[in-house]
Amino acid sequence: MLGLLPILPLLLANKAVGYNLPNPSGRYNVTLKTGPLIDHSRESWKLMVSVFQPANCNWTVTVPNMPNKSAEVLAAYSQEYAPQLANSTFEYGPLLRDARLPVCVGDATSISPLQDSPVLLFSHGIAGSRLYHNVFASALASQGFTVITMDHPGDATIIEYPDGQLLWNNDSLAAPLDELVYHRGNDTSFVLDQLRNATAMAELGLPTFPTDHIGILGHSLGGSTALQAIGQDSRILAASTWGGPVLTELPPSGIPRPILFVASEHESNWTINGMEVGWRQTHSPKLWTQIANLQHTGFLDAMAMLKAAGHDPAQAPEVLGTIDPDELNRILVAYTTEWMNGAFAGKIGGPLLEGEQPDKFPEVSVVKKENF
């Protein structure tokens, strides 16, 4: 009983009203640490990160998926830009505010984080939030990756810091996209620098991390960020873009590291054309897949949240799609895992990527592949 005393407050908080998001599906449980990283070389540019670590632990509890103010602002933003999704069956506010995420809880005697796990950075879409991807990040971390999602101060709708400070970006949609992507590329390199900074990591309650197995992925403008980052930072060994076009100048020699291109069934011509630019400039293993019954916005956690809250996740097919959100997460996790592990091992391949399991995910079609 004495061993439970330190975590009793969290166990009691687990009884709070709300609904639970899916448990991560991999072999590991997942710990979660959040906090700021401050880049003083860019006028105290202040990022917020969430660090999802694979671990073995004795207890898990559910914690709020996002802070209340963030939920309030993101709900209002969603209502403004996607009013057709909210209807008489649910409201954005409770959907975002009441979601609870399962995580490990305890101390060093009851939690054993996986040591030296590869690190994957995740970049959100324009005017988005790292909090829109917690379900996916947790599921991917449970496969044995440390997953770090970051808010980009240049265009995130809202960033809520632990001291209560709020950063608003009401006009980010009007900013030049290439300028945003350059800033975001610098964000990713700064985060990688901090992984070896013992002081910065200690302030997050974390050890330093090795940077010899680094990958990056992102959605929409986050995918553009992934392409920019892998082109400018040689520490990044592999990337994946989900509906993210090239928006900046890549190195004249192209990108010599593996890239996984993932498109929804209903991407715009502008997005596809921009992804084609990235494809032509990638001179390494590359794979282009397309997911049926999915819209560009469907890569967010929205459908998973709707399903977990007891609503029909396919109620807005023109906004999100109709694919089952659990199946979508399985697809994204499986392809990301095989792609990144292959890149870190120096040999892209595996049954899924080689097309040897065509019946495993019938919603996925291979558009093209080269160099493996």
Secondary structure as UniProt FT lines:
FT   HELIX           2..7
FT   HELIX           8..13
FT   TURN            14..15
FT   STRAND          19..20
FT   STRAND          29..39
FT   HELIX           40..42
FT   STRAND          45..57
FT   STRAND          59..64
FT   HELIX           68..81
FT   TURN            83..85
FT   TURN            88..89
FT   HELIX           92..97
FT   STRAND          99..105
FT   TURN            108..110
FT   STRAND          111..113
FT   TURN            115..116
FT   STRAND          119..123
FT   TURN            126..127
FT   HELIX           130..133
FT   HELIX           134..141
FT   TURN            142..144
FT   STRAND          146..151
FT   TURN            153..155
FT   STRAND          158..160
FT   TURN            162..163
FT   STRAND          166..168
FT   TURN            170..171
FT   HELIX           172..174
FT   HELIX           177..194
FT   TURN            195..196
FT   HELIX           198..203
FT   TURN            204..205
FT   STRAND          214..219
FT   HELIX           221..232
FT   TURN            234..235
FT   STRAND          236..242
FT   TURN            252..253
FT   STRAND          259..264
FT   TURN            265..266
FT   HELIX           269..280
FT   STRAND          286..291
FT   TURN            292..293
FT   HELIX           296..299
FT   HELIX           302..308
FT   TURN            309..310
FT   TURN            313..314
FT   TURN            317..320
FT   HELIX           325..345
FT   TURN            351..355
FT   TURN            358..360
FT   TURN            362..363
FT   STRAND          364..370
//
